[in-house]
Amino acid sequence: MDAVWNFIEQTGFYQMFANFTENWGNLVMIGISLVLLYLGIAKKFEPLLLIGIAFGMLLTNLTAFIPGAEMYHSDLWQQLMAGHIGYGEILKQGGLLDILYIGVKTCLYPCLIFIGIGSMTDFGPLIANPKSLLLGAAAQVGIFATFVACCELLGFNPLEAASIGIIGGADGPTAIYTTSQLAPHLLGPIAVAAYSYMALVPVIQPPIMKALTTKKERRIRMDSLRGVSRTEKIVFPIAVTIFVALLVPSATPLVGCLMLGNLWKESGVAERLRLTAQNELMNIVTIFLGISVGATATAQAFLNLQTLSIMLVGIVAFGMGTAGGVLLAKFMNLFLKKKINPLIGSAGVSAVPMAARVSQTVGQKEDPTNFLLMNAMGPNVAGVIGSAIAAGVMIALFG
């Protein structure tokens, strides 16, 4: 009987009930992870990453009830941040999730994902209509306005405020990249907020777009874009890399990886690498990134008023980014002979190509024969560059 009782005491079920007052938060987090799994699988909200994040969250909170599971050790990462140990100790003492999380902490995963994004991105619409770069830049207003609000009104320190503000760019990898360098203790809530709002682009953006535009503005037709030569598409990633590296050095890892992937695509002589970046590399890194980010969403890090503030401020940041692009397009129309449909300004956030599709959908509800997709892709891909540069500015200022 002693052996049987000893076995029972080693089970997670026993630990769950025996230490309920200490670990009730982990049960709540397990419930949240199940909700996120439902949203990812049943509702298809960013399933490629949300399922991994939710499952990582499930694993890390289950370990509170499982003696010997040893998958994630938040205390090791606290010692690392304090400078008491190095990555060698993480590899030696850490569990599976600790080892995978090294790729997040060192910013490896976001950069590799940007290579994949670049290999799938067509910068042709941006090259054909350089004015759309301004719309992509305007959409980043949500990042900086949120930063100020978090510092002045909500009591976050500058590093935390900068990380939260990046949510306004609707760019998950960039949010993870920035947060892992500036405020790693907020990585779980910020990652969940960023990817949740990216998935909700078709729900969040249309009411803002309609509120800020008139029916006449939404019916504005735009000319088809000019053709872009292969030479232009090859020169563009090289020129952008040089310019950004000299202007904002701290943004070079993200922008450089984005442009490398795009150069493989546009050069036409590295098809194997392009396909690998688009498929195998992107899929493998997405798996590791999702699980390891989810592992940081422990009860201690997630269940507090600070996290609730991040979730609420994140949606405001995203809304302000959407509004910034629309309002700049309206302002530009005061001086342009050939008017811009303000709806494409909302695509200046980084959710590619979802935000551009939303511009197309809202426009076609007013005029089914109006096609805005390619014009909206210009601000959309500009937003990817813009959010990476904004992240680089924040890191340069506070990193």
C-alpha positions in Angstrom: 0.0 0.0 0.0 2.9 2.3 0.7 4.1 1.9 -2.9 0.6 2.5 -4.3 0.2 5.7 -2.2 3.7 6.9 -3.2 2.7 6.4 -6.8 -0.6 8.4 -6.3 1.3 11.2 -4.6 3.6 11.5 -7.7 0.6 12.0 -10.1 -0.4 15.3 -11.4 -4.0 14.7 -10.3 -2.9 14.5 -6.7 -0.7 17.6 -6.9 -3.5 19.5 -8.6 -5.9 19.0 -5.6 -3.3 18.9 -2.8 -1.8 22.3 -3.8 -4.9 23.9 -5.3 -4.5 27.2 -3.3 -1.0 27.6 -4.8 -1.7 26.5 -8.3 -5.3 27.6 -9.1 -3.8 30.2 -11.5 -2.3 27.4 -13.6 -5.8 25.8 -13.9 -7.1 29.1 -15.2 -4.2 29.3 -17.7 -5.0 25.8 -18.9 -8.6 26.9 -19.5 -7.3 29.9 -21.5 -5.1 27.6 -23.6 -8.1 25.4 -24.4 -10.0 28.5 -25.5 -7.2 29.6 -27.7 -7.0 26.1 -29.2 -10.7 26.3 -30.0 -10.2 29.7 -31.7 -7.2 28.4 -33.7 -8.8 25.2 -34.8 -12.6 25.8 -35.0 -12.5 29.6 -35.9 -9.2 29.4 -37.8 -7.8 32.5 -36.0 -4.1 32.5 -37.1 -4.0 28.7 -36.7 -0.4 28.2 -37.8 0.9 30.1 -34.7 -2.1 30.3 -32.3 -2.3 26.5 -32.0 1.4 26.2 -31.2 1.2 29.1 -28.7 -1.9 27.6 -27.0 -0.3 24.2 -26.7 2.9 25.6 -25.3 0.8 27.5 -22.8 -0.9 24.2 -21.9 2.4 22.3 -21.5 4.1 25.0 -19.3 1.1 25.2 -17.0 0.6 21.5 -16.7 4.1 21.2 -15.4 3.0 22.9 -12.2 1.1 19.6 -11.4 3.6 17.2 -12.9 6.6 16.4 -10.7 9.6 15.7 -12.8 8.2 17.0 -16.1 11.0 19.7 -16.1 10.0 21.3 -19.4 10.2 25.0 -18.7 12.0 26.8 -15.8 11.2 30.5 -15.4 13.7 30.7 -12.6 16.6 29.8 -15.0 15.6 32.7 -17.3 15.4 35.1 -14.4 19.0 34.1 -13.5 20.1 34.5 -17.1 18.6 38.0 -17.3 20.3 38.9 -14.0 23.6 37.8 -15.5 24.2 35.0 -13.0 24.2 32.2 -15.6 24.8 31.8 -19.3 23.1 29.9 -22.1 25.4 27.0 -21.4 23.6 26.5 -18.1 20.2 26.7 -19.9 21.3 23.9 -22.2 22.6 21.9 -19.3 19.8 22.3 -16.8 16.8 23.3 -19.0 14.0 21.2 -20.3 12.6 21.0 -23.8 10.8 24.3 -23.8 13.8 26.1 -22.3 16.0 24.9 -25.1 13.4 25.9 -27.8 13.0 29.3 -26.1 16.7 30.1 -26.7 15.7 30.8 -30.3 13.2 33.5 -29.1 15.5 35.0 -26.6 18.3 35.4 -29.1 15.8 36.7 -31.7 16.7 33.9 -34.1 13.1 32.8 -34.8 11.6 36.2 -35.8 14.5 36.8 -38.2 14.1 33.4 -39.9 10.4 34.0 -40.2 11.2 37.3 -41.9 13.3 35.4 -44.5 10.2 33.3 -45.2 7.9 36.4 -45.4 10.4 38.1 -47.8 10.4 35.0 -50.1 6.6 35.3 -50.4 6.3 39.1 -50.7 5.9 41.0 -53.9 7.2 44.6 -53.5 6.0 45.4 -57.0 2.9 47.4 -55.9 5.1 49.5 -53.6 7.7 50.2 -56.3 5.0 51.1 -58.8 3.4 53.5 -56.4 6.0 55.0 -54.0 3.3 57.2 -52.4 2.0 54.1 -50.7 5.2 54.1 -48.6 3.8 57.2 -46.8 0.6 55.3 -46.0 2.6 52.4 -44.6 4.5 54.9 -42.5 1.4 56.6 -41.3 -0.1 53.4 -40.0 2.8 53.1 -37.6 1.4 56.1 -35.6 -0.4 53.5 -33.5 3.0 52.2 -32.2 4.3 55.6 -31.1 1.0 56.9 -29.7 0.6 53.8 -27.7 4.1 54.1 -26.4 3.4 57.6 -25.1 0.1 56.5 -23.6 1.6 53.5 -21.8 4.4 55.6 -20.3 2.3 58.7 -19.3 -1.1 57.2 -18.4 -0.6 53.5 -17.6 2.6 53.5 -15.6 4.7 51.2 -17.8 8.4 51.8 -18.1 9.8 52.8 -21.5 11.0 49.3 -22.3 7.6 47.8 -21.6 5.7 50.6 -23.4 7.9 50.2 -26.5 7.2 46.5 -26.6 3.4 47.0 -26.1 3.3 49.7 -28.8 4.6 47.3 -31.5 1.3 45.5 -31.2 -0.1 48.5 -33.1 1.9 47.4 -36.2 -0.1 44.1 -36.4 3.2 42.3 -36.9 3.6 39.2 -34.7 7.3 38.4 -35.4 8.3 42.0 -34.9 6.4 42.2 -31.6 8.2 39.1 -30.4 11.6 40.4 -31.6 11.2 43.7 -29.8 9.7 42.2 -26.6 12.4 39.6 -26.3 15.0 42.3 -26.2 13.3 45.0 -24.2 10.7 43.3 -21.9 10.9 39.5 -22.1 8.7 39.1 -19.0 5.8 40.4 -21.1 6.5 38.1 -24.1 3.5 35.8 -23.4 0.7 38.4 -23.2 2.2 40.6 -26.0 2.5 37.6 -28.4 -1.0 36.4 -27.7 -2.4 39.9 -28.2 -0.4 40.5 -31.4 -1.5 37.3 -33.1 -5.1 37.5 -31.8 -5.5 41.0 -33.2 -3.9 40.0 -36.5 -6.5 37.2 -36.8 -9.2 39.7 -36.1 -8.2 42.2 -38.8 -11.5 41.5 -40.8 -13.5 42.3 -37.7 -11.6 45.2 -36.2 -10.8 47.3 -39.3 -14.0 47.7 -41.3 -15.9 49.7 -38.6 -13.0 52.1 -38.3 -12.6 52.4 -42.1 -16.3 53.2 -42.5 -16.4 55.7 -39.6 -13.6 57.7 -41.1 -14.7 57.8 -44.8 -17.7 58.8 -46.8 -19.5 56.7 -49.2 -18.1 58.8 -52.0 -14.6 58.3 -50.8 -15.0 54.5 -50.5 -16.2 54.5 -54.2 -13.0 56.2 -55.5 -11.5 54.2 -58.4 -7.8 53.9 -58.7 -5.8 53.2 -61.9 -4.1 49.9 -62.5 -0.5 50.0 -61.4 2.3 50.1 -64.0 4.4 47.1 -64.7 7.6 46.8 -62.6 10.7 45.4 -64.3 12.8 42.6 -62.9 15.7 44.9 -62.5 13.7 47.2 -60.3 12.6 44.3 -58.1 16.2 43.1 -57.7 17.6 46.5 -56.9 14.8 47.3 -54.4 15.8 44.8 -51.6 19.4 45.7 -51.9 18.8 49.4 -51.8 16.4 49.1 -48.8 18.9 47.0 -46.9 21.7 49.5 -47.4 19.4 52.5 -46.5 17.9 50.9 -43.4 21.2 49.6 -42.1 22.7 53.1 -42.3 19.7 54.9 -40.9 18.5 52.5 -38.2 21.2 49.9 -37.6 19.1 48.1 -34.9 16.5 47.3 -37.5 19.0 45.6 -39.9 18.5 42.0 -38.6 14.7 42.1 -39.4 14.8 44.2 -42.6 17.9 42.4 -43.8 16.4 39.0 -43.5 13.2 40.2 -45.1 15.1 41.6 -48.1 17.3 38.5 -48.4 14.2 36.3 -48.7 12.8 38.7 -51.3 16.1 38.8 -53.3 16.0 35.0 -53.5 12.5 35.3 -54.9 13.1 38.1 -57.4 16.6 37.0 -58.6 15.1 34.0 -60.3 18.4 32.1 -59.8 17.8 30.6 -56.3 14.6 28.8 -56.7 15.6 26.0 -54.3 16.3 28.5 -51.6 13.2 30.4 -52.2 11.0 27.3 -51.9 12.9 26.2 -48.8 12.4 29.6 -47.2 8.7 29.6 -48.1 7.9 26.1 -46.9 10.3 24.0 -44.9 12.1 26.8 -43.0 8.9 28.8 -42.4 7.0 25.8 -41.1 9.8 24.5 -38.8 10.5 27.9 -37.3 6.7 28.6 -36.8 6.4 25.3 -34.8 9.3 26.2 -32.6 8.3 29.9 -32.2 4.7 29.1 -31.2 5.5 26.4 -28.6 8.3 28.4 -27.0 6.4 31.7 -26.8 3.4 29.8 -25.3 5.7 28.4 -22.7 6.3 31.9 -21.3 2.5 32.3 -20.6 2.7 31.1 -17.0 0.1 32.0 -14.4 2.5 34.3 -12.7 3.2 36.2 -15.9 -0.3 36.3 -17.3 -2.9 36.6 -14.6 -2.5 40.2 -13.4 -3.9 43.6 -14.2 -0.8 44.4 -16.3 -1.7 41.7 -18.8 -5.3 42.9 -19.0 -4.0 46.4 -19.7 -1.8 45.0 -22.5 -4.8 43.2 -24.1 -6.9 46.4 -24.0 -4.2 48.8 -25.1 -3.2 46.4 -27.9 -6.5 46.7 -29.6 -6.4 50.5 -29.2 -2.9 50.6 -30.8 -4.1 48.5 -33.7 -7.2 50.7 -34.2 -5.0 53.8 -34.2 -2.6 52.3 -36.8 -5.6 51.6 -39.0 -7.0 55.1 -38.6 -3.5 56.7 -39.2 -3.3 55.2 -42.7 -6.9 56.2 -43.6 -6.5 59.8 -42.3 -3.2 60.3 -44.2 -4.8 59.2 -47.4 -7.6 61.7 -46.9 -5.1 64.4 -46.2 -3.1 63.5 -49.3 -6.2 63.8 -51.4 -6.4 67.5 -50.5 -3.3 68.0 -52.7 -3.5 65.2 -55.3 -5.2 65.6 -58.6 -5.7 61.9 -58.9 -7.4 60.9 -55.7 -6.4 57.9 -53.5 -9.2 55.7 -52.1 -8.6 56.2 -48.4 -9.5 52.5 -47.8 -6.1 51.4 -48.9 -4.6 53.4 -46.1 -5.9 50.9 -43.6 -3.7 48.3 -45.2 -0.6 50.1 -43.9 -0.6 47.8 -40.9 1.7 44.7 -41.4 -0.9 42.0 -41.6 0.0 40.8 -45.1 -2.1 40.2 -47.2 -5.1 40.1 -44.9 -5.3 43.9 -44.4 -5.1 44.5 -48.2 -8.0 42.0 -48.7 -10.1 43.9 -46.1 -9.6 47.1 -48.1 -10.7 45.2 -51.2 -13.7 43.8 -49.5 -14.9 47.0 -47.9 -14.5 48.8 -51.2 -16.4 46.2 -53.2 -19.4 46.5 -50.8 -19.8 50.1 -52.1 -18.9 49.3 -55.7 -18.6 45.6 -56.7 -16.7 46.5 -59.9 -14.0 48.4 -58.0 -10.7 46.5 -57.5 -8.4 47.9 -54.9 -6.4 44.8 -53.9 -3.2 45.6 -55.8 -3.2 49.3 -54.8 -3.7 48.2 -51.2 -0.8 45.8 -51.4 1.6 48.8 -51.7 0.8 50.2 -48.2 0.5 46.7 -46.9 4.1 45.6 -47.7 5.3 49.1 -46.8 3.8 48.5 -43.3 6.0 45.4 -42.9 9.1 47.5 -43.5 7.7 50.4 -41.4 7.0 48.2 -38.3 10.5 46.7 -38.5 12.0 50.2 -38.7 9.8 51.3 -35.8 11.0 48.4 -33.7 14.6 49.2 -34.6 14.0 52.8 -33.4 12.6 51.6 -30.1 15.4 49.2 -29.6 18.0 51.9 -30.4 16.4 54.3 -28.0 15.8 51.9 -25.0 17.7 48.7 -25.7 
